[in-house]
Amino acid sequence: MIYTLACTAENLQMQAEGPHCAGGWIVVQQPAQFSIEQLDPAVLGQMFGAGFTLVASVLLIGVGARAVLTFIKNA
């Protein structure tokens, strides 16, 4: 686990000698750091598929619009 210092007061003042807490300093436990093992492969596949579908649909719309405009220009 990772621990860090936190100020109990609303405002933390910076002074020449360092930070000054009007209340008191407490030790707070931080949440676990990110790990790639936490990711679910099924959810990753869904996210990748959604992103690919979004990009592919915009790309296909652009290619179709270009084909229509080229057809109109040459007609």
C-alpha distances in whole Angstrom, upper triangle without the diagonal:
4,7,10,14,16,20,21,24,26,26,25,28,28,30,31,29,26,24,26,24,27,25,22,19,16,12,10,7,7,8,7,9,12,14,17,17,16,20,23,26,28,27,27,30,31,30,32,35,35,34,37,39,39,40,42,44,44,46,48,50,50,52,54,55,56,58,60,60,62,64,65,66,68,70
4,7,11,13,17,19,22,23,23,22,24,24,27,28,26,22,21,23,21,24,23,20,16,14,10,9,6,5,8,7,9,12,14,18,19,18,21,24,27,30,28,27,31,32,30,32,35,35,34,37,39,39,39,42,44,44,45,48,49,49,51,53,54,55,57,59,59,61,63,64,65,67,69
4,7,10,13,15,18,20,21,19,21,21,24,25,23,20,18,19,18,21,19,16,12,10,6,6,5,6,9,10,12,15,18,22,22,21,24,27,30,33,31,30,34,35,33,35,38,37,36,39,42,41,41,45,46,46,47,50,51,51,53,56,56,57,60,61,61,63,65,66,67,69,71
4,7,10,13,16,17,17,15,18,18,20,22,20,16,14,16,15,18,16,14,10,8,6,5,7,7,11,13,13,17,20,23,25,23,26,29,32,34,32,32,35,36,34,35,39,38,37,40,42,41,41,45,46,46,47,50,51,51,53,55,56,56,59,61,61,62,65,66,66,68,70
4,7,10,12,14,14,12,15,15,17,19,17,14,11,12,11,14,13,10,6,6,5,6,9,10,14,16,17,20,23,27,28,27,29,33,36,38,35,35,39,39,36,38,42,41,40,43,45,43,44,47,49,48,49,53,53,53,55,58,58,59,61,63,63,64,67,68,68,70,72
4,6,9,11,11,10,13,14,17,19,17,14,11,11,9,12,10,8,6,5,6,7,10,11,14,17,18,21,25,28,29,27,30,33,36,38,35,35,39,39,36,38,41,40,39,42,44,43,43,47,48,47,49,52,52,52,55,57,57,58,61,62,61,63,66,66,67,69,71
4,6,8,8,7,10,12,15,18,16,13,10,9,6,8,7,6,5,6,9,10,13,14,18,21,22,25,28,32,33,31,33,36,39,41,38,38,42,41,39,41,44,42,41,45,47,45,45,49,50,49,51,54,54,54,57,59,58,59,62,63,63,65,68,68,68,71,73
4,7,9,9,12,15,17,21,19,16,13,11,8,8,5,5,6,7,10,11,14,16,19,22,24,27,30,33,34,32,34,37,40,42,39,39,43,42,40,42,45,43,43,46,48,46,47,50,51,50,52,55,55,55,58,60,59,61,64,64,64,67,69,69,70,72,74
4,6,7,10,13,16,19,19,16,12,10,6,6,5,7,9,11,14,14,18,19,22,25,26,29,32,36,37,34,36,39,42,44,40,41,44,44,41,44,46,44,43,47,48,46,47,51,51,50,53,55,55,55,58,60,59,61,64,64,64,66,69,69,69,72,74
4,7,10,13,16,20,20,17,13,12,9,8,8,11,12,13,16,16,19,19,22,25,26,28,32,35,37,34,36,38,41,42,39,39,43,42,39,42,44,42,41,45,46,44,45,49,49,48,50,53,52,52,56,57,56,58,61,61,61,63,66,66,66,69,71
4,6,10,13,16,17,14,11,9,7,8,9,11,12,14,17,17,20,20,23,26,27,29,33,36,37,35,37,40,43,44,40,40,44,43,40,42,45,43,42,45,47,44,45,49,49,48,50,53,52,52,55,57,56,57,61,61,61,63,66,65,66,69,70
4,7,10,13,13,10,7,6,5,7,9,10,11,13,15,16,19,19,22,25,25,28,32,35,36,34,36,39,42,44,40,40,44,43,40,42,45,43,42,45,47,45,45,49,50,48,50,53,53,53,56,58,57,58,61,62,61,63,66,66,66,69,71
4,6,10,11,9,6,5,6,8,11,12,13,16,18,19,22,22,26,28,28,31,34,37,39,37,39,42,45,47,43,43,47,46,43,45,48,46,44,48,49,47,47,51,52,50,52,55,55,54,57,59,58,59,63,63,62,65,67,67,67,70,72
4,7,8,6,4,6,9,11,14,15,14,17,19,20,23,23,26,29,28,30,34,37,39,37,39,43,45,47,44,43,47,46,43,45,48,46,44,47,49,47,47,51,52,50,51,55,55,54,57,59,58,59,62,63,62,64,67,67,67,70,72
4,6,5,6,7,10,12,15,16,16,19,21,23,26,26,29,31,31,33,37,40,42,41,42,46,48,50,47,46,50,50,47,48,51,50,48,51,53,51,50,54,55,53,55,58,58,57,60,62,61,62,65,66,65,67,70,70,70,73,75
4,6,8,10,13,15,18,19,18,22,23,25,28,28,31,33,32,35,38,41,43,42,44,48,50,52,49,48,52,52,48,50,53,51,49,52,55,52,52,56,57,55,56,60,60,58,61,64,63,63,67,68,66,68,71,71,71,74,76
4,7,9,12,15,17,17,16,19,21,23,26,26,30,31,31,34,37,40,42,41,43,47,49,51,49,48,51,51,48,50,53,52,50,53,55,53,53,56,58,56,57,61,61,60,63,65,64,65,68,69,68,70,73,73,72,75,78
4,6,10,13,15,14,13,17,18,20,22,23,26,28,27,30,33,36,39,37,39,43,46,48,45,44,48,48,45,46,49,48,46,49,52,49,49,53,54,53,54,57,57,57,59,62,61,61,65,66,65,67,70,70,70,72,75
4,7,10,12,12,11,14,15,17,20,20,24,26,26,28,32,35,37,36,37,41,44,46,43,42,46,46,43,44,47,46,44,47,50,47,48,51,52,51,52,56,56,55,58,60,59,60,63,64,64,66,68,69,68,71,73
4,6,9,9,10,13,16,17,21,22,25,28,28,31,34,37,39,37,40,43,46,48,45,44,48,48,45,47,50,48,47,50,52,50,50,54,55,53,55,58,58,57,60,63,62,63,66,67,66,68,71,71,71,74,76
4,5,6,7,10,13,15,19,20,23,26,27,30,33,36,38,36,38,41,44,46,43,43,47,46,43,46,49,47,46,49,51,49,49,53,54,52,54,58,57,57,60,62,61,62,66,66,66,68,71,71,71,74,76
4,6,9,12,16,17,21,22,26,29,30,33,36,39,41,39,41,44,47,48,45,45,49,48,46,48,51,49,48,52,53,51,52,55,56,55,57,60,59,59,62,64,63,65,68,68,68,70,73,73,73,76,78
4,7,10,13,15,19,20,24,27,28,31,35,38,39,37,39,42,45,47,44,44,48,47,45,47,50,48,47,51,52,50,51,55,56,54,57,60,59,59,62,64,64,65,68,69,68,71,73,73,73,76,78
4,7,10,12,16,18,22,25,26,29,33,36,37,35,38,41,44,45,43,43,47,46,44,46,49,48,47,50,52,50,51,55,55,55,57,60,59,60,62,64,64,65,68,69,69,71,73,74,74,77,79
4,7,10,13,15,19,22,23,26,29,33,34,32,35,38,41,43,40,40,44,44,41,44,47,45,45,48,50,48,49,52,53,53,54,57,58,58,60,62,62,63,66,67,67,69,72,72,72,75,77
4,6,10,13,16,19,21,24,27,31,31,29,32,35,38,40,38,38,42,42,39,42,45,44,43,46,48,47,48,51,52,51,53,56,56,57,59,61,61,62,65,66,66,68,71,71,72,74,76
4,7,10,13,16,17,21,24,27,28,26,29,32,35,37,35,35,39,39,37,39,42,41,41,44,46,45,46,49,50,50,51,54,55,55,58,60,60,61,64,65,65,67,69,70,70,73,75
4,6,10,13,15,18,21,24,25,23,26,29,32,34,31,32,36,36,34,36,39,38,37,41,42,41,42,46,47,46,48,51,51,52,54,56,56,58,60,61,62,64,66,67,67,70,72
4,7,9,12,15,18,21,21,20,23,25,29,31,29,29,33,33,31,33,36,36,35,38,40,39,40,43,45,45,46,49,50,50,53,55,55,56,59,60,60,62,64,65,66,68,70
4,6,8,12,15,18,19,17,20,23,26,28,26,26,29,30,28,30,33,32,32,35,37,36,37,40,41,41,43,45,46,47,49,51,51,52,55,56,57,58,61,62,62,65,66
4,6,9,12,15,16,13,16,19,22,24,22,22,26,26,24,27,30,29,29,32,34,33,34,37,38,39,40,43,44,44,46,48,49,50,53,54,54,56,58,59,60,62,64
4,7,9,12,12,11,14,17,20,22,20,20,24,25,23,25,28,28,28,31,33,32,33,36,38,38,39,42,43,44,45,48,48,49,52,53,54,55,58,59,60,62,63
4,6,10,11,10,13,16,19,22,20,19,23,24,22,23,27,27,26,28,31,30,31,34,36,36,37,40,41,41,43,45,46,47,49,51,51,53,55,56,57,59,61
4,7,9,8,10,13,16,18,16,15,19,20,18,19,23,23,22,25,27,27,27,30,32,32,33,36,37,38,40,42,43,44,46,48,48,49,52,53,54,56,58
4,5,6,8,11,13,17,15,14,18,19,18,19,22,23,22,24,27,27,28,30,32,33,33,36,38,38,40,42,43,44,46,48,49,50,52,53,54,56,58
4,5,6,9,10,14,13,11,14,16,15,16,19,20,20,21,24,25,25,27,29,30,31,33,35,35,37,39,40,41,43,45,46,47,49,51,51,53,55
4,5,8,9,13,13,12,15,17,16,17,20,21,21,23,26,26,27,29,31,32,33,35,37,38,39,41,43,43,45,47,48,49,51,53,54,55,57
4,7,9,12,11,11,14,16,15,17,19,20,20,23,25,25,26,28,30,31,32,34,36,37,39,40,42,43,45,47,48,49,51,52,53,55,57
4,6,9,8,7,11,12,11,13,16,17,17,19,21,22,23,25,27,28,29,31,33,34,35,37,38,39,41,43,44,45,47,49,50,51,53
4,6,5,6,9,10,11,12,14,16,17,18,20,21,23,24,26,28,29,30,32,33,34,36,38,39,40,42,44,45,46,48,50,51,52
4,5,5,6,9,10,10,12,14,15,16,18,20,21,22,24,26,27,28,30,32,32,34,36,37,38,40,42,43,44,46,47,49,50
4,5,5,6,9,10,11,12,14,15,16,18,20,21,22,25,26,26,29,30,31,32,34,36,37,39,40,42,43,45,46,47,49
4,5,5,6,9,10,11,12,14,15,17,18,20,21,23,24,25,27,29,30,31,33,35,36,37,39,41,42,44,45,47,48
4,5,5,6,8,10,11,12,14,15,17,18,20,21,22,24,26,27,28,30,32,33,34,36,38,39,40,42,43,45,46
4,5,5,6,9,10,10,12,14,15,16,18,20,21,22,24,26,26,28,30,31,32,34,36,37,38,40,41,43,44
4,5,5,6,9,10,10,12,14,15,16,19,20,21,22,24,25,26,28,30,31,33,34,36,37,39,40,42,43
4,5,5,6,9,10,11,12,14,15,17,18,20,21,23,24,26,27,29,30,32,33,35,36,38,39,41,42
4,5,5,6,9,10,11,12,14,16,16,18,20,21,22,24,26,27,28,30,32,33,34,36,37,39,40
4,5,5,6,9,10,10,12,14,15,16,18,20,21,22,24,25,26,28,30,31,32,34,36,37,38
4,5,5,6,9,10,11,13,14,15,17,19,20,21,23,24,26,27,29,30,32,33,35,36,37
4,5,5,6,8,10,11,12,14,16,17,18,20,21,23,25,26,27,29,30,32,33,35,36
4,5,5,6,8,10,10,12,14,15,16,18,20,21,22,24,26,27,28,30,31,33,34
4,6,5,6,9,10,10,12,14,15,16,18,20,21,22,24,25,27,28,30,31,33
4,6,5,6,9,10,11,13,15,16,17,19,20,21,23,25,26,27,29,31,32
4,6,5,6,9,10,11,12,14,16,17,19,20,21,23,24,26,27,29,30
4,6,5,6,9,10,10,12,14,15,16,18,20,21,22,24,26,27,28
4,5,5,6,9,10,10,12,14,15,16,18,20,21,23,24,26,27
4,6,5,6,9,10,11,12,14,15,16,18,20,21,22,24,26
4,5,5,6,9,10,11,12,14,15,17,18,20,21,23,24
4,5,5,6,8,10,10,12,14,15,16,18,20,21,22
4,6,5,6,9,10,11,12,14,15,16,18,20,21
4,5,5,6,9,10,11,12,14,15,16,18,20
4,6,5,6,9,10,11,12,14,15,17,18
4,5,5,6,9,10,11,12,14,15,17
4,5,5,6,9,10,11,12,14,15
4,5,5,6,9,10,10,12,14
4,6,5,6,9,10,11,12
4,5,5,6,9,10,11
4,5,5,6,9,10
4,5,5,6,9
4,5,5,6
4,6,5
4,6
4
